[in-house]
């Protein structure tokens, strides 16, 4: 457990603060008025095509700042824990590089995890359907949507 916590702390410190600005469309609620509603723990449920999964996948958007002023995010995929920094800028979201632990697991769980992490890297827009449902819209070419529900 100490090794895992140490890895999470080290990966947080090693995460670079650079990323490209990605344009996004207007969301149902403005980011400025709904930013506080986005903070908290979320569970990944499905992609837009309805394809679910069998893993306990989480995402936490934190109202805490890294040394560069970016907000912090972390979570767990099918096997590994991850961490990154992100920024909201008007109707844009920028997610920095994602740090990931290196725990081994079954091939199907690793394949799911690779896809999930890659999709997080492609997020360009956040939409709150309501206070308990968040959609992450991915950039081209996929234009996929990931649905999260608020964790209790």
N, C-alpha and C positions, 0 to 999 in steps of 0.2 A: 504494500500500500504506500509506503514511504517513497519507493522508487517511482510509482505512478504519479504521486503528487509532485515529486521532484521534476519529472518529465514535463508535467503540465506547467510548472513554474518556469522551467528553462525554455520551453517552447513559446510561452508568452513573451519572455524577454527577447527571444530571437526573432520574433515575427517582425518583418520589415513593415514600415509604415507607408510604402509607396504602392499605389495602384492607379489604373487609368480611370478617368471620370467616365461614367457610362450614362448616357441620356435615358430618360424614362418618360413615359406618358403620364398624364394626370391620373391620380388614383381616386377612388371613390371618396376618400377623406383626405384632406391635405395632410402632408407629413408634419407640418408645423403644429397643427392642432391635435394630431393623434400620436405624436412621438411617445408621450408618456404611456399611452395604451399599449404600445408595442413592447415596452420593457417587461421582462418576466420570462417564465419558462414555458416552452411550447413543445408539443409532440408532433412529429411528422406523421401524417396520415396517408396521403396519397398524391399521385400525380394527376394532371388534368384528365388523362385517359381513364381514370378510375382504378388504375393498377395500384393495388395496395402492397403491403409487405408484411413480413412476420417478425420484424425486429422492433425493439424499444428504442426509437431514435428521438433524441431530444435536441433542442436548440434553446439557449438562454441568451437573450439580448439584455445586457446589463447597463444600468445607468451609472457606470463607473468609467473613468478615463484612464487611458494608458499615458505614458510619459509624453507622447507627442500630441495629446489632446483628443485622440480618437476614442470612440466608445469601444467597450469590450464585448465579445460574444464567445460562447463556448458551448459544448454539448457532447453528446455521444452518438456515434453512428452504430452500425451493426456490431462492431467489435471495438473500435478504437475511440478515444476521446480526442476532441479537436478544440482549437482556440484560434481566434483571429481578432483583428480590430476592424471597425467600420465607422462610416460617417453618413449622416443624413445631411443633404444640402438641398433645401427646398424640395423639389420633386425628384431628387436623385439619391441614390444610395451607392456608396463605394465600400466594397469589402476588400480588406487587405489580404495578403497571403495567409493561407490556412496552415497552422501547425498541427501535426497529427502524431499521436503516439504510434508505436510500432508493435502492436500485439498481434500475434498470428491467430488465424482462425480458419474455418472451413471455406473452401473455394467459393461457394455461393454467397456467403456473407461478405467475403472480400470483394467479390464482383459488385454486389449491391453498394458496398461502401465506396468503392472507386467512383461509381456513377453518382452517388449522393454528394460526395465532396466536389466532384467536377461541376455538378449542377449548382452548388452553393457559390462556386467561383463565377458562375455566369449570371447570378442574380443582378437585375438592373432596376427592379421596382418592387415596392412592398405595398400591399393593399390590405386594409382591414375591412373585412366584410361586416364584422361586428366585433365587440370586445373579446370574443372567444374564438374567432376564426381569422387567421392571417394567411394571405396568399403571397408567395414569392414568385415573381415573374422573371423568367430567364431571358437573356438576350438572344438575338439571332445567332446561329441558324435554328436553334431548337424551338424558341418561343413556347417552351414548356411552362407549366404552372405547378408549384408545389404547395399543397395545402397543409397547414399546421393548425392544431387546436390548442387552446390554452391549457396548461397543466394545472391540476387542482392542488 
